[in-house]
Each structure stands twice: as structure tokens, then as C-alpha cells.
């Protein structure tokens, strides 16, 4: 199973944040950097549908590793 990372993108002058998972941090970072240079839109799909982010409005990008949650109890 591929290890995923959670990504949180926040936008300038907005309280809106987008959270989703990626599999390859280097590939994602390269794609975002290229889109910023091209003044492009980053497209992804989440549970609410397809979302486009104007990369020029990105304020920050946070990465955190997806953790396997273990719960105590009887199975």
C-alpha cells in the first residue's frame, strides 16, 4: 500500500482551505510550482466534486503524513 500524505492548501485573503491526499510529494510540488509560473489552475476531485484552485492565490501548503489509527478494544 502506497503511503499517502495529507495536503492542506490555504488561500490568500480567504478562510477557505482545501484538504486532500496525495501519493507523491515531489510530483505534486513540481506540478504546483509549474502551475504558479504559468498562472494556471490546479484541479483535483474530492467528495464534493471537482475543484479548481487559482495557484496565484495560494497562501500556504502544509503536508502531514497519513497515520494509521489504531483503536483499543476487542475484535
Residue frames as qw, qx, qy, qz and C-alpha x, y, z in Angstrom:
[[0.000, 0.889, 0.458, 0.000, 0.00, 0.00, 0.00],
 [0.399, 0.492, -0.027, 0.773, 1.38, 3.37, -1.00],
 [0.323, -0.488, -0.456, 0.670, 1.95, 5.81, 1.82],
 [0.128, 0.767, 0.391, 0.492, -0.16, 8.91, 1.34],
 [0.274, -0.149, -0.313, 0.897, 0.25, 12.40, 2.69],
 [0.047, 0.836, 0.532, -0.126, -2.43, 14.85, 3.61],
 [0.318, 0.181, 0.148, 0.919, -2.15, 18.24, 1.97],
 [0.031, -0.811, -0.497, 0.306, -3.82, 21.41, 3.16],
 [0.338, 0.296, 0.251, 0.857, -3.85, 24.43, 0.84],
 [0.060, -0.754, -0.444, 0.481, -4.94, 27.80, 2.21],
 [0.394, 0.629, 0.365, 0.562, -5.72, 30.79, 0.01],
 [0.242, 0.012, -0.163, 0.956, -4.75, 34.44, 0.39],
 [0.277, -0.038, 0.085, -0.956, -7.38, 36.77, 1.83],
 [0.726, -0.150, -0.424, -0.520, -9.73, 33.85, 2.41],
 [0.559, -0.390, 0.618, -0.391, -10.67, 31.49, 5.22],
 [0.931, 0.243, -0.070, -0.263, -11.11, 28.71, 2.64],
 [0.237, -0.538, 0.804, 0.088, -8.82, 25.70, 2.97],
 [0.858, 0.249, -0.306, -0.330, -8.69, 22.60, 0.80],
 [0.446, -0.468, 0.756, -0.106, -7.61, 19.25, 2.22],
 [0.914, 0.293, -0.146, -0.240, -6.89, 16.12, 0.21],
 [0.761, -0.402, 0.471, 0.192, -4.39, 13.26, -0.04],
 [0.521, 0.719, -0.421, -0.186, -1.50, 12.78, -2.45],
 [0.987, -0.087, 0.059, 0.122, 0.76, 9.82, -3.12],
 [0.738, 0.172, 0.040, 0.651, 3.89, 11.57, -4.44],
 [0.244, -0.845, -0.162, 0.447, 5.01, 14.78, -2.71],
 [0.348, -0.356, 0.423, 0.757, 7.76, 15.56, -5.26],
 [0.181, 0.365, 0.724, 0.556, 5.40, 15.18, -8.21],
 [0.108, -0.838, -0.533, 0.041, 2.72, 17.29, -6.52],
 [0.319, -0.739, 0.014, 0.593, 5.19, 20.04, -5.60],
 [0.309, -0.130, 0.555, 0.762, 6.64, 20.16, -9.13],
 [0.098, 0.567, 0.717, 0.393, 3.14, 20.37, -10.61],
 [0.184, -0.882, -0.371, 0.226, 2.09, 23.23, -8.29],
 [0.350, -0.586, 0.211, 0.700, 5.32, 25.17, -8.93],
 [0.259, 0.118, 0.656, 0.699, 4.88, 24.82, -12.70],
 [0.009, -0.727, -0.653, -0.215, 1.25, 25.97, -12.48],
 [0.262, -0.819, -0.179, 0.478, 2.25, 29.02, -10.43],
 [0.308, -0.342, 0.425, 0.779, 4.79, 30.01, -13.12],
 [0.080, 0.272, 0.737, 0.614, 2.12, 29.51, -15.82],
 [0.323, 0.015, 0.234, -0.917, -0.54, 31.29, -13.72],
 [0.448, -0.085, -0.787, -0.415, -2.61, 28.12, -14.01],
 [0.714, -0.337, 0.121, -0.602, -5.35, 26.32, -12.13],
 [0.034, 0.228, -0.961, 0.152, -4.73, 23.18, -10.05],
 [0.733, -0.122, -0.257, -0.618, -7.60, 20.70, -10.46],
 [0.072, 0.127, -0.960, 0.239, -8.47, 17.87, -8.08],
 [0.608, -0.338, -0.483, -0.532, -11.55, 15.88, -7.11],
 [0.075, -0.161, 0.779, -0.601, -12.81, 15.38, -3.57],
 [0.090, 0.353, 0.914, -0.180, -16.03, 14.05, -2.04],
 [0.242, 0.663, 0.335, -0.624, -17.86, 17.24, -3.05],
 [0.674, 0.700, 0.233, 0.024, -16.80, 17.08, -6.71],
 [0.694, 0.307, 0.069, 0.648, -14.16, 18.71, -8.88],
 [0.275, -0.903, -0.100, 0.313, -12.31, 21.75, -7.52],
 [0.621, 0.533, 0.018, 0.575, -10.03, 24.25, -9.28],
 [0.466, -0.760, -0.107, 0.441, -7.59, 26.39, -7.31],
 [0.393, 0.882, -0.101, 0.240, -6.06, 29.51, -8.82],
 [0.833, -0.118, -0.230, 0.490, -2.42, 28.84, -7.95],
 [0.261, 0.497, -0.122, 0.819, -1.62, 32.55, -7.78],
 [0.480, -0.632, 0.006, -0.608, -3.91, 32.79, -4.73],
 [0.848, -0.224, -0.444, 0.183, -2.17, 30.07, -2.72],
 [0.279, -0.866, 0.264, -0.318, -1.03, 31.38, 0.65],
 [0.261, -0.533, 0.791, -0.152, 0.42, 28.16, 2.08],
 [0.836, 0.096, -0.484, -0.240, 0.69, 24.43, 1.53],
 [0.440, -0.523, 0.646, -0.339, 1.00, 22.11, 4.52],
 [0.691, 0.172, -0.683, -0.161, 1.97, 18.44, 4.36],
 [0.507, -0.416, 0.632, -0.412, 1.34, 15.81, 7.01],
 [0.219, 0.168, -0.944, -0.181, 1.76, 12.07, 6.77],
 [0.754, -0.244, -0.274, -0.545, -1.33, 9.92, 6.89],
 [0.164, -0.368, 0.826, -0.394, -1.26, 7.96, 10.13],
 [0.535, -0.189, -0.794, -0.218, -2.69, 4.54, 10.67],
 [0.446, -0.448, 0.300, -0.715, -5.16, 4.90, 13.52],
 [0.426, -0.055, -0.896, 0.115, -5.31, 2.05, 15.98],
 [0.551, -0.481, 0.024, -0.681, -8.24, 1.67, 18.27],
 [0.063, -0.225, 0.892, -0.386, -8.21, -0.24, 21.50],
 [0.730, 0.019, 0.216, -0.648, -10.80, -2.88, 22.14],
 [0.566, -0.038, 0.823, 0.024, -11.83, -6.40, 21.33],
 [0.338, 0.325, -0.544, -0.696, -12.27, -7.54, 17.76]]
